[in-house]
Amino acid sequence: MLVLRRTRGESIVIGKNAEIIIKILRDKEGVIFIGIDAPKSVLVDRLETYEKRQKEIPISNLSCSSG
């Protein structure tokens, strides 16, 4: 994991062509507000929402390969 220190108004870029930009918007009482600019093809979500969605995928939708 890469750990970077940023302050309000500063950004982090991800990808060779800065496809994803994360900007620190504000810090209020220990809560950090960030903005994320990413292509529509990239899923951006909170980890807890992503994990919940993964648990809700019906087993019939999972593919198995035998070989």
C-alpha positions as MATLAB code, in Angstrom:
seq = 'MLVLRRTRGESIVIGKNAEIIIKILRDKEGVIFIGIDAPKSVLVDRLETYEKRQKEIPISNLSCSSG';
ca = [
       0.000    0.000    0.000;
       1.268    3.414   -0.943;
       0.643    6.029    1.744;
       0.659    9.679    0.692;
       0.103   12.830    2.679;
      -2.185   15.361    1.005;
      -3.860   18.531    2.190;
      -7.070   20.208    1.071;
      -7.006   21.068   -2.621;
      -4.195   18.637   -3.471;
      -4.709   15.623   -5.722;
      -3.370   12.153   -6.468;
      -3.346   10.716   -9.991;
      -3.559    7.035  -10.920;
      -2.629    5.580  -14.309;
      -0.119    6.456  -16.998;
      -2.385    9.133  -18.425;
      -3.886   10.241  -15.094;
      -7.075    8.302  -15.854;
      -8.140    8.499  -12.205;
      -7.792   11.644  -10.116;
      -8.454   11.723   -6.374;
      -8.781   15.178   -4.842;
      -8.924   16.071   -1.157;
     -11.914   18.383   -0.843;
     -12.031   19.055    2.893;
     -11.350   17.715    6.358;
     -14.086   18.284    8.908;
     -13.784   16.976   12.460;
     -11.647   14.011   11.460;
     -13.742   13.082    8.398;
     -12.019   13.413    5.048;
     -14.080   14.374    1.989;
     -12.578   13.269   -1.314;
     -13.599   13.631   -4.936;
     -12.823   10.909   -7.464;
     -12.761   11.486  -11.205;
     -12.571    8.209  -13.112;
     -13.703    6.778  -16.440;
     -17.237    5.343  -16.435;
     -15.737    1.895  -17.037;
     -14.044    1.979  -13.594;
     -16.156    0.995  -10.594;
     -15.679    3.458   -7.735;
     -17.377    2.568   -4.463;
     -16.892    2.419   -0.722;
     -15.282   -0.855    0.417;
     -18.205   -1.793    2.669;
     -20.674   -1.322   -0.227;
     -18.484   -3.351   -2.571;
     -18.147   -6.196   -0.044;
     -21.911   -6.249    0.589;
     -22.591   -6.419   -3.148;
     -20.141   -9.320   -3.520;
     -21.949  -11.291   -0.801;
     -25.298  -10.731   -2.535;
     -24.253  -12.275   -5.868;
     -26.280  -15.488   -6.287;
     -24.156  -18.621   -6.546;
     -25.864  -19.425   -9.874;
     -24.220  -16.299  -11.347;
     -20.721  -17.515  -10.495;
     -18.956  -19.412  -13.243;
     -16.780  -22.423  -12.631;
     -14.245  -23.796  -15.031;
     -13.395  -27.449  -14.928;
     -10.231  -28.598  -16.377;
];
